Amino acid sequence: MRKSYAKILMSLEAFFGGFYVAVTRGLFVPMLTYSGYTLNMMSYVTFFAALMNVILSYLIYNYPGFLARNIKIKLLLVHGLERLLFATLPFLIGTPDLLIVVYGIALTITIPVGVLLNVALLNVFVQEEFVEINVLRAALGAASSLLGSIYSIFMTALIEAPTSYYVAYTSSSVVGLLATAVLIYYDVPEDFRTLRKIEMREEVEVKKTNTFLMLILMMSGGNLVGLAWPQLLKSMNSPLYIAIALNLAGNLGGIVGPYLWKGYRAYVLAIATNVAFTSAIPFLSNPLIHVLVSAVLSATFIGANLIASAIYSKYVESLGIIKASTFLTSSSAVGLLMASVLGRYLPDVPILVFSVATLLKLLALFVCVLAIPETAIVPPRTAYGYGKLVYSISIIGYTFTVETSKRVFRLFIQLVALTLLLTLILLLYELITILSTV
C-alpha cells in the first residue's frame, strides 16, 4: 500500500472517529452527572470498565498471538461493535447495573481497537513517520471533535433530556461507523505474528517502563479531573451546556496542541504547563474561565502522548509491534482504573480531588525531567541512573502486588469452597431432620 493512500484512509478514520468519540465520550459524564449520578456512583461505573480494560491489556501483552492472525477482520469487527454498544448507553441511564456492564464491555473493546489501529499504523509508518501520522490524526480528530462538541451543545440546548441524549448518541454512532467503513480499504496483513525476537537491552527495558509510568500518571490525573470537573460545575449551578463546553474547548486545544510543541524539551514544557493549570481549577469562580482552562489542558496534555509515541516507535523492534501498541493503548485503561479507585474513596471535596490530580501529573513531570534520558534536564548518565532507580521501585511494587494478588485470590477460592462445603452440610442436616420427622 502506498503511504500517501494509507495516510488519507487513516486521516479519514480519525476524522469520522473524532466526531463519534467527542459526542459519546464527551457527553457521557455530564449526562450521568445531570441525571443524578454522584462522583461515587460515577466511580462505580468507570471502575468495572477500567478493571476489564487492564485485564484485557495484560492478556494481549502476554499473549499477543491472539491478535496476530486475521488482523483486518478483527479490527473491523471490534471497531464496529464498539460504536453499536456506545449507541445504547443513554437508554440505560435508569438501570445503573446494566449500564455498568454495557459501558464496561464497550470501553473494554476500545483496547483491541486501539492496539490493532496502532499495529496497522506501525506496519506502514516507522519512527518519525509514526509520530507525524499521529500528529496529523490528532489534529484531524480534534477538528472533528470540535464539530462533535458543538453538535452536543446544540442537542442538549435545543432538545430536552433524555431525548437529546438518544438523538446525539444514535446519530454520532452512525458517523462512527463511517470510520469503520473507511478501514475496509486499508491494507493490513492477514497474519502478522511478531517481528523477529530480539533480546531487550536493559536500557530499553528501563525507558519502556519509565515512559509507561509517566503516561499512567498523566492519564490518572487527567481522568480524575474528567470525573470531578462536571461535579464541580454542577455545584456552581452551571447549566449542562457549560459542562459540555469543556469538551468543545478541549477539542479546540487539541487542534492547535500538536503544532505548538516540537521536540522533547517542548513536550516537557507542555506537561509542566498542564500541571500548573490543573492546580488552579478549584479556585476559579467563573464557569467561563473553566472553559478556557480546558482548552489549555488539552493543548498541553499532548506532550505526554508525543513523548510516549516517539520513544515506543524508536524501540518497536525490541518491544514487538503488538506489545508496543499495547503499551500505548493500555496506559489510558490503567489511568482510568486509578482515577476510578481514587474517585470512589476520596471525599467529594473539589480542592482535595484536584490536588490529588495535580500531584499525579507532577509525579509524571518528575519522571520526565529525571528518569527519561530524552527528556531529562540532568546529564544522560545521571538520568539513566535515576531511571534505573525508578524502574527498580516500579518492578518491586509490581512484583509485590502480583504475588499478593495471587495469594488473595487463592485464599478467596479456598473460602468459597469452604462456604459451599458448609452450606452442603447444612442442607444435608436439614434434609435428615425433615426425613426423621416424617
Secondary structure by P-SEA (a helix, b strand, c coil): ccaaaaaaaaaaaaaaaaaaaaaccccaaaaaaaacccaaaaaaaaaaaaaaaaaaaaaaaacccccccaaaaaaaaaaaaaaaaaaacccccccaaaaaaaaaaaaaaaaaaaaaaaaaaaacccaaaaaaaaaaaaaaaaaaaaaaaaaaaaaaaccccaaaaaaaaaaaaaaaaaaaaaaccbbbbccccccccccccaaaaaaaaaaaaaaaaaaaaaaaaaacaaaaaaaacccaaaaaaaaaaaaaaaaccccccccaaaaaaaaaaaaaaaaaccccccaaaaaaaaaaaaaccaaaaaaaaaaaaaacccccaaaaaaaacaaaaaaaaaaaaaaacccccaaaaaaaaaaaaaaaaaaaaccccccccccaaaaaaaaaaaaaaaaaaaaaaaaaaaaaaaaaaaaaaaaaaaaaaaaaaaaaaaaaac
